[in-house]
Amino acid sequence: MSFCQPHGNTQKLTIGLIVDSTFASKYVFDLAAWGQTQDDLSISHLIVQRTPKSNGGVRRTADFLRRHGLLELLRFASFFVITRIESLVLRLSKHHADHLKSFDLSKIIGKSVDVHPVISKSGFVSRYTDQDVEKIQSFGFDVLIRCGWGILRGDILSASRYGVISLHNGDNRINRGGPAGFWEIFLNQASTGFIIQQLTEELDAGNVLFRGNVRTRLFYLLNQAALYSKSNHYLKKMLKDIARSRMLPATEHAQIYFNPLYRRPALRHQAAYVYRFAWLALKYVAARLLQRNDRWDVAFSRSDWKTLVMWRAIKIHSPANHFLADPIAIREGDKDYCFVEDYDNAKSKACISVYRLGSKKAERLGEALVEPFHLSFPFLFRYANKIFMCPETSEKREIRVYECTDFPLGWKLSKVLMSGVSAADTMIFEHGGRWWLFSNIDSIDQRDHSSELFVFYSDNPITDQWTPHSQNPIFVDSTRARNAGILFDHQAIYRVSQIPGFNVYGQGFAVNKILKLTPTEYLEERIIAVEPNFFLDIAGTHHLHSNGTVCVFDYFSCA
């Protein structure tokens, strides 16, 4: 997001929440509670949409049956059952156990305004009376946030300085409608998107202010919960940016929408969804009982990465009950070495091991770095005539750098670059007179290292003083955010990124040329996307690296 510079405004940004009741979801409650702790904005009022109360139980069901028919009632009832069953599973989640709970907003926001919108015959469109609009305008809100049900139209859309902002939990280029988080799973989509938009009179055609997506999870409610958590985080970030700049972000250009308007799934869709989920769950349980895991392996080729022919590469044989992944190549003296994540299935964690690469085979030299916690992605770089390693240490909640004391097996901790962060797959390199740190940091600490790319810079790589890039996060996009290696060609730099599949970690990777890298600009262009077709019976590949004389990459086979 790019904003104009602030103009020295010291008044708080005033915000009102449009809700259907003083009881709301955990996400609205979290937003409201957060707003009470900020020094540059204030979520001060609830605007409660009062609508005619529905008849109770039997009469409400009879009315639904009369208006929509028996088939629609069965569709509603069966999907309700699916949701209830999944909610029981979700209660086991550390982060999302309270996903469907409601919380009392009046405990944290004492001021409220009752309005009585006029509801269309369809039941979807709400229009406010002139009196209600004038009542809302009298409070002088800077922003109204739609947190309730229904499509808003009419003068309410311009009743605050910056209009009405709303989350749409779906990628509006390919998925409009709902339920949020369901159709991405049903359609085997690798990512699930969201937008933050300023509402307009046009249905599903608001001004898009921010767009992001996360990796699609295995089942509907889990996917929805992960999506809501991430989109809520970026709504808060946008409000902070508006408070600072007193400007809305630039809006996207509108695009043609060519898919249907999605709605509650039909009975046949629900049946297919339940069958597939049951089959995946059965496969997962069987794999655990039989102690079978997807197996990652590493291969190398003595070639330039631009002329790499992957099927000709030489496979490195993993030790029994281990797998190897995330290879990084380095040349020391006149020999080539490959550092890898060495995962021990018996211990359920990995250390960093080293192989010396010959012309036709690889020789295992031993374990280079072992810690009580999991290690992977052993990124190597040179500085001040020394070799350093920055492995992934997210379990420790740190970004660490180790110094080589006796190549290749002797290493000691040199510096903790960042602490209190959940970060993975960090890469450090020099460019344009600065040192750059690229890392996949989970902004909401829910172990999602696939969705966001953050960039920092410094004049020294062995420091805890790193300046964030002005565009951070560079990407909120699980289809291209996660680092998968780095390549150099004279002055050109290429960032390798993972390409996920639905329910597949590391289905492929892309090579992206970095076109701009300054403290205020970042731009890259995809050069090629690589699919796992180079060996027989493999299902994924997610890493590529080269030291200039050899290329190394990984791949996995399903158990």
KATATA-V102024 format. One line per field, one symbol per residue. burial: 1 if it has 24 or more other ideal C-beta (glycine too) atoms within 12 Angstrom, else 0. Layout:
burial: ???
//
This chain:
burial: 1000000000011111111111011111111101100100111111111100000000000000000000000011011001100110110010110011001010011011101011000000011100011011001011111111011111111011111111111111111111111111111011111111111100011111111111111111111111111111111111111111111110000000000001011000110011001000000000000000111111111100100101001111010001111111111100011111111000000111111110000101101110100111111110100011111111010111111100111010011011001111111111100011111111110111111111111101110001001011111111111111111100001111111111111111111111001000010100100101011001111111111001111111000
//
